[in-house]
Amino acid sequence: MNDHPEVPVAPVQAFEPPYYVAVFTAVRTQEQDGYRETDARMEELVKAIPGFLGMDHAQTPGGLGITVGYFRDADALTQWSADTEHRAAQRRGRAEWYESYTLHVAKVERSSGFTRA
């Protein structure tokens, strides 16, 4: 299942550290009414936050989904976590869409990348 078909198959570029990442890993329930619409709205909201750098998504065939959000600074990440629509989506996710999830937030101190020419 690919909930982000418009996203090119390439990782987000490496940024000059320091910056922050929020790694959201989840297993979803069978009940997904409204998920795609809410997910699209969350992407729209997070992209409008000054300091948001991008996000990567991956889904395993077994149903484990991973989203990594990249933020220039802690203030941008705090703004995202405090957003009222995002908070409401989190509550709905716990009530309906997720069997389980974890969230890891980290400060990136080193970053590099490679692209085949």
Summary of the structure (lengths in Angstrom):
residues: 117
radius of gyration: 14.5
end to end distance: 29.6
largest distance: 45.7
contacts: 280
relative contact order: 0.30
helix: 31%
strand: 32%
